[in-house]
């Protein structure tokens, strides 16, 4: 039992960290876009405000979809790592 635990920690923690890093990067980008969207909503004048808000909302939607896809891929990658012992 302890040998298997040692091998899993030694060889596969990096794979878990890589998957978490990908999700963290996407979430950080979403946060930055949300802050830009907030400041644009408060400070922009009317003719350009609607166009910018539509574009930023579309970007937010795409990033949300990307985040959900990456979470799905990471979940299945972790399962493959656990079953086969291969790297991320």
N, C-alpha and C positions, 0 to 999 in steps of 0.2 A: 504493500500500500504506500509506504513512504517513498519507495523508489519511483513509483508512478507519479506521485505528487511532486517529487523533485524534478522529474523530467518535464512534467507539464508546466511547472513554474519556470524552469530554466529555458525551455525551447518555445513556449507559446505565449508568454506574457507580452512579447513584442508584437505578436499578431493582434492581440486584444488592444494594445495601445494604438496600433495603426488604425484599426477600425474606429476607435473612439476619437482619434485625431481627425479623421475625415468628417465625422459627424460634427465635431466641435468647430471645424473650419466653416462648414455650411451654416451652422447656427450663428456664428459670428458675422458672416456676411449678411444673413437675414436681419440681424440686430442693427447693423450699420444702415442697411436700406430702410428699416423701420424708423430709425432716427432721422434720416434724410427726409423720409416721407412726412414725419411729424413737423420738422422745421419748415418744409415747403408748404405744408397745409397752414401753418400759422403766419408765415411771412410773405407768401407770394401774392401778387395781384391777380385779379379775376381772369383776364384773357388766357394766361398761360397755366393757371392753377389746375384747371380740369385736365388738360392734356398731360401735365407732369404727374398728376395723381393717378391717371389711368395707366401711364407707363410704369410708375413705381408699384402700383398694385399688381400689374401683370408680372413684373419682376419678382415680387413677393410670392405670387402664386407659383411661378416656375421654381423658385428656390424651395418652397414648401414641398412641391412634388419631388424635387431632387433629394431633399432630406428624407422623405418617406421611402423612396426607392433605395437610398443608401442604407437606411436602417434595415430594410428587408434583405438586401444583399449581405450586409454584415451579419445578420442573424443566421443566415444559411451558411455563410463562410465560417462562422464559429462552429456550427454543427459539423461541417466537413473537416475542420481542423481537429475537432474532438474525435471524429470517427476514423479518419485516415492518418492523422498525424502530420499532414502536410502544412506548409506555411501559408500565410495570408496571400 
